[in-house]
Amino acid sequence: MKIIITLLCSLLTISAWGQKTYLLRQNYPTGNRYNFSFISDQLINQKISGKSINSTQTIETDYTFDIAEGRNGDKDIKVTYNRSFMKSTAMGNALTLSSDDQDSTKKNPLRSIKGASFYMTVTPNGGIKTVAGIDKMLDNMSARMSKDTSQVKQIKNALSKQFSNEVVKQTMESSFKIYPDKAVKIGDSWSVDTKMQMSMPIETITQYTLKEVKDNVAILGVKGTLISKGDFQVMGNKMETDLKGTNSGETSIDIKTGVVLNSHLRIELYGKMKSMGQDIDFEMQGINKIIGKEVN
């Protein structure tokens, strides 16, 4: 009888453990500070009129998040750019730009981003409710790049295409809007629809699966689809895209705070583009990484 009771208790314990649920959400503690590093490596192949053009691109951006007030789960965050780096190679030519290079005699659009900041309000599911301070940030960045009033205006107009409220909102949501709308257990999946602004607009539909929990860290499997279909401008030229692709990998988040500790995603995008009447076969393979940590 004791053996039977012991077995029953063990089975009940295993069953209860198997059904354990976890509430995964943005829960950044007010007053805390976090550093996030974003790294994107891309290999791009384009074929135009039978000629192949291969290029590579690396983009790195480091931010600090200062967590201010929170209301009903929403958190007001001051976002500061610590560093921005870009390296692009194509047809034997290379271009490298870094915010760490503060030589004012060089043309370097990244120089003024170091120390720039804006504010955003993040919801518990990682969505961005509001973005504020972008216009002031662009004024400061433009003023640092030139003392000529007319040039400052031109610089701000150019920057506003890259740092508009909507572009910033999409950029942040594509990385942080990842949480389910209810508690989940290991094996559960949920889908999130976001937009991602690279050089072209991309809509992503991503399925996340809670794979395991270890030492209060949740490991999420990531698998999704990408679609880019429509028009956009590059250096004054109209581009048309009809692309599709996938993203897959893993993301680790701290269960208590919801902070993304590590994310490693493989991106593939392929299809047709058109520019100035020319058809372009387009393929891209890339790796996107995020590393997050609390700092004093």
Backbone hydrogen bonds, N-H to C=O, Kabsch-Sander energy under -0.5 kcal/mol:
donor,donor_aa,acceptor,acceptor_aa,energy
5,I,1,M,-2.6
6,T,2,K,-2.6
7,L,3,I,-2.4
8,L,4,I,-2.7
9,C,5,I,-2.6
10,S,6,T,-2.3
11,L,7,L,-2.7
12,L,8,L,-2.5
13,T,9,C,-2.4
14,I,10,S,-2.6
15,S,11,L,-2.6
16,A,12,L,-2.6
17,W,13,T,-2.5
18,G,14,I,-2.5
19,Q,15,S,-1.1
20,K,17,W,-1.5
22,Y,184,V,-3.4
24,L,22,Y,-0.9
25,R,23,L,-0.6
26,Q,124,P,-3.3
27,N,25,R,-0.6
27,N,257,T,-2.9
31,G,67,I,-2.5
32,N,29,P,-2.0
33,R,295,V,-0.6
34,Y,65,F,-2.2
35,N,293,K,-2.8
36,F,63,Y,-2.3
37,S,291,I,-2.4
38,F,61,T,-3.1
39,I,289,K,-2.4
40,S,59,I,-2.7
41,D,287,I,-2.4
42,Q,57,Q,-2.9
43,L,285,Q,-3.1
44,I,55,S,-3.1
45,N,283,E,-2.8
46,Q,53,I,-2.5
47,K,281,D,-2.2
48,I,46,Q,-0.5
48,I,51,K,-2.8
49,S,279,D,-0.6
51,K,48,I,-2.1
53,I,46,Q,-3.3
55,S,44,I,-2.7
56,T,89,T,-2.0
57,Q,42,Q,-2.3
58,T,87,K,-2.6
59,I,40,S,-2.6
60,E,85,F,-2.7
61,T,38,F,-2.4
62,D,83,R,-2.7
63,Y,36,F,-2.9
64,T,80,T,-2.0
65,F,34,Y,-3.3
66,D,64,T,-0.6
66,D,78,K,-2.5
67,I,32,N,-2.6
67,I,65,F,-0.6
68,A,66,D,-0.7
68,A,76,D,-3.3
71,R,74,D,-1.6
74,D,71,R,-2.4
75,K,122,V,-2.2
76,D,69,E,-3.1
77,I,75,K,-0.5
77,I,120,M,-3.1
78,K,66,D,-2.4
79,V,77,I,-0.6
79,V,118,F,-2.9
80,T,64,T,-2.3
80,T,78,K,-0.5
81,Y,116,A,-2.9
82,N,62,D,-2.9
82,N,80,T,-0.6
83,R,62,D,-1.4
85,F,60,E,-2.8
86,M,97,L,-2.7
87,K,58,T,-2.3
88,S,95,L,-2.7
89,T,56,T,-2.3
90,A,93,N,-2.6
91,M,54,N,-0.9
93,N,90,A,-2.2
95,L,88,S,-2.9
97,L,86,M,-3.0
99,S,84,S,-2.7
101,D,98,S,-1.1
102,Q,100,D,-1.1
104,S,102,Q,-0.7
106,K,103,D,-1.4
108,N,106,K,-0.9
111,R,108,N,-1.6
113,I,110,L,-1.4
114,K,110,L,-0.6
114,K,111,R,-0.7
115,G,81,Y,-3.2
116,A,113,I,-2.1
118,F,79,V,-2.0
119,Y,132,A,-3.1
120,M,77,I,-2.2
121,T,130,T,-2.2
122,V,75,K,-2.6
122,V,120,M,-0.5
123,T,127,G,-2.9
126,G,123,T,-2.2
129,K,121,T,-2.7
129,K,127,G,-0.7
130,T,121,T,-0.9
132,A,119,Y,-3.1
137,M,133,G,-2.0
138,L,134,I,-2.6
139,D,135,D,-2.1
140,N,136,K,-2.2
141,M,137,M,-2.4
142,S,138,L,-2.7
143,A,139,D,-2.3
144,R,140,N,-1.4
145,M,141,M,-0.7
145,M,142,S,-0.9
146,S,142,S,-1.1
149,T,147,K,-0.5
152,V,148,D,-2.7
153,K,149,T,-1.8
154,Q,150,S,-1.8
155,I,151,Q,-2.9
156,K,152,V,-2.4
157,N,153,K,-2.2
158,A,154,Q,-2.1
159,L,155,I,-2.7
160,S,156,K,-2.4
161,K,157,N,-0.6
161,K,158,A,-0.8
162,Q,158,A,-0.6
162,Q,159,L,-1.0
163,F,159,L,-2.4
168,V,164,S,-2.6
169,K,165,N,-2.4
170,Q,166,E,-2.6
171,T,167,V,-2.5
172,M,168,V,-2.3
173,E,169,K,-2.5
174,S,170,Q,-2.3
175,S,171,T,-0.6
175,S,172,M,-0.9
176,F,172,M,-2.3
177,K,173,E,-2.2
178,I,176,F,-1.7
179,Y,125,N,-1.1
184,V,22,Y,-2.6
186,I,20,K,-0.5
187,G,210,L,-3.1
188,D,185,K,-2.5
190,W,208,Y,-2.1
192,V,206,T,-2.5
194,T,192,V,-0.6
194,T,204,T,-2.4
196,M,202,I,-3.9
198,M,196,M,-0.9
198,M,200,M,-2.0
202,I,196,M,-2.4
203,E,227,I,-2.9
204,T,194,T,-3.2
205,I,225,T,-2.2
206,T,192,V,-2.8
206,T,204,T,-0.5
207,Q,223,K,-3.1
208,Y,190,W,-3.1
208,Y,206,T,-0.5
209,T,221,G,-2.0
210,L,188,D,-2.2
211,K,209,T,-1.0
211,K,219,I,-2.6
212,E,219,I,-1.2
214,K,217,V,-2.4
217,V,214,K,-1.2
218,A,253,I,-2.8
219,I,212,E,-2.9
220,L,218,A,-0.6
220,L,251,T,-3.4
221,G,209,T,-2.9
222,V,249,G,-2.8
223,K,207,Q,-2.0
224,G,247,N,-2.7
225,T,205,I,-2.1
226,L,245,G,-2.2
227,I,203,E,-2.1
228,S,243,L,-2.2
230,G,241,T,-1.6
232,F,239,M,-2.0
234,V,237,N,-2.6
237,N,234,V,-2.2
239,M,232,F,-3.3
240,E,274,K,-2.4
241,T,230,G,-2.7
242,D,272,K,-2.4
243,L,228,S,-3.2
244,K,270,Y,-2.5
245,G,226,L,-1.8
246,T,268,E,-1.6
247,N,224,G,-1.5
248,S,266,R,-1.7
249,G,222,V,-2.0
250,E,264,H,-1.7
251,T,220,L,-2.2
252,S,262,N,-3.5
253,I,218,A,-2.3
254,D,259,V,-2.4
255,I,216,N,-2.4
258,G,254,D,-2.9
261,L,252,S,-2.4
261,L,259,V,-0.7
262,N,252,S,-1.5
263,S,290,I,-2.1
264,H,250,E,-2.7
265,L,288,N,-2.7
266,R,248,S,-3.5
267,I,286,G,-3.3
268,E,246,T,-2.6
269,L,284,M,-2.5
270,Y,244,K,-2.8
271,G,282,F,-2.1
272,K,242,D,-1.9
273,M,280,I,-2.5
274,K,240,E,-2.1
275,S,278,Q,-2.2
276,M,238,K,-0.6
278,Q,275,S,-2.2
280,I,273,M,-3.2
281,D,47,K,-2.2
282,F,271,G,-2.8
282,F,280,I,-0.5
283,E,45,N,-2.0
284,M,269,L,-2.8
285,Q,43,L,-2.3
286,G,267,I,-2.7
287,I,41,D,-2.2
288,N,265,L,-2.7
289,K,39,I,-3.1
290,I,263,S,-1.9
291,I,37,S,-2.0
292,G,261,L,-1.4
293,K,35,N,-2.0
295,V,33,R,-2.7
